[in-house]
Amino acid sequence: MTSRIEIDLESQRLALLVDERRVLEYSVSTARNGPGERKGSNCTPRGAHVVRAKIGRAAPVNTVFVGRRPTGEIFSPALAAGFPGRDWILTRILWLSGCEPGKNRLGEVDTMRRYIYIHGSPDTVPMGVPGSIGCVRMRNADIVELFDRVEPGVPVLIG
């Protein structure tokens, strides 16, 4: 079976296709700054990517990650109140790597070195509207389902 992930920036939707058949579809939230590839832009990179790594396989839902490592914290409203400006990366991480040199790979446009992920987020974060600082945010239940259905190397097309 051949799988791929497609992320539509305009509709704020992510789809998992298996053998060209859409099997899962989710509402997501991409960058509030829109599309873009440059380091420091806080934009969501476009083009062909792959899942470089899967992080958090056995982590409890709402596990907090910083630098791709679990902090030992479990997200809660009380924790959120204590850190109001924090960009929450929760539950699971699919770390992306660009496939197009000069567009989303290498130099100042390298998706992997920009630490662009598909990841879980607090349930209070709106989906269907841009709001992240570059990553693709998902509901925790959705990222768990997607995470369990894909392997490293799966293509990801963002457009």
NORUR-V34346 format. One record per pair of residues at least 6 apart in sequence whose ideal C-beta (glycine too) atoms are under 8 Angstrom apart, sorted by the first residue. I is the first residue (numbers start at 0). J is the second residue. Records with the same first field share a line. If there is no record, write none. Layout:
I->J + J
This chain:
0->17 + 18
1->17 + 18 + 19
2->15 + 16 + 17 + 148 + 149 + 153 + 154
3->15 + 16 + 153 + 154 + 155 + 156
4->13 + 14 + 15 + 16 + 50 + 117 + 145 + 149 + 153 + 154 + 155 + 156
5->13 + 14 + 16 + 155 + 156 + 158
6->12 + 13 + 14 + 27 + 29 + 43 + 135 + 155 + 156 + 157 + 158
7->13 + 14 + 158
8->29 + 33 + 34 + 43 + 45 + 157 + 158
11->26 + 27 + 28 + 29 + 126 + 127 + 128 + 129
12->24 + 25 + 26 + 27
13->24 + 25 + 27 + 117 + 135 + 137 + 145
14->21 + 23 + 24 + 25
15->21 + 22 + 23 + 24 + 145 + 148 + 149
16->22
22->148
23->144 + 145 + 148
25->126 + 137 + 138 + 141 + 145
26->126 + 127 + 138
27->117 + 126 + 127 + 135 + 136 + 137
28->120 + 124 + 125 + 126 + 127 + 128 + 129 + 130 + 131 + 135 + 136
29->43 + 129 + 131 + 134 + 135 + 136
30->41 + 42 + 43 + 129 + 131 + 132 + 133 + 134
31->41 + 129 + 130 + 131 + 132
32->40 + 41 + 42 + 129 + 132 + 133
33->42 + 43 + 129
34->42 + 43 + 44 + 45 + 157
35->42 + 43 + 44 + 45
36->42 + 44 + 45 + 46 + 97 + 102 + 103 + 108 + 110
37->107 + 108
38->107 + 108 + 109 + 112 + 113
40->133
41->132 + 133
42->133
43->115 + 131 + 133 + 134 + 135 + 157
44->95 + 97 + 103 + 108 + 110 + 113 + 115 + 133 + 157
45->102 + 103 + 157 + 158
46->97 + 98 + 99 + 102 + 103 + 156 + 157 + 158
47->97 + 98 + 99 + 103 + 154 + 155 + 156
48->95 + 96 + 97 + 98 + 103 + 110 + 154 + 155 + 156 + 157
49->95 + 96 + 98 + 151 + 152 + 153 + 154 + 155
50->93 + 94 + 95 + 96 + 117 + 149 + 150 + 151 + 152 + 153 + 155
51->94 + 95 + 96 + 111 + 151
52->92 + 93 + 94 + 151
53->91 + 92 + 93 + 94 + 146 + 149 + 150 + 151
54->64 + 67 + 91 + 92 + 93 + 94
55->62 + 64 + 69 + 90 + 91 + 92 + 146
56->91 + 146
58->69 + 90 + 91
59->73
60->89 + 90 + 119 + 139 + 140 + 143
61->73 + 74 + 75 + 89 + 90 + 119 + 139
62->69 + 72 + 73 + 74 + 89 + 90
63->69 + 70 + 71 + 72 + 73 + 74 + 78 + 87 + 88 + 89
64->70 + 88 + 89 + 92 + 118
65->88
67->92 + 94 + 114
72->78
74->87 + 89 + 121
79->85 + 87 + 121 + 123
86->131 + 132
87->120 + 121 + 124
88->116 + 118 + 119 + 120 + 134
89->118 + 119 + 120 + 121 + 139
90->118 + 119 + 139 + 142 + 143
91->118 + 119 + 142 + 143 + 146
92->116 + 117 + 118
93->116 + 117 + 118 + 142 + 145 + 146 + 149 + 155
94->111 + 114 + 115 + 116
95->110 + 111 + 115 + 116 + 117 + 155
96->104 + 110 + 111
97->103 + 104 + 108 + 109 + 110 + 111
98->104 + 154
101->108
102->108
103->109 + 110
104->110 + 111
113->133
115->133 + 134 + 135
116->134 + 135
117->134 + 135 + 137 + 142 + 145 + 155
118->134 + 135 + 136 + 137 + 142
119->136 + 137 + 138 + 139 + 141 + 142 + 143
120->136 + 137 + 138 + 139
122->138 + 139
124->130 + 136
126->136 + 137 + 138
130->136
135->157
137->145
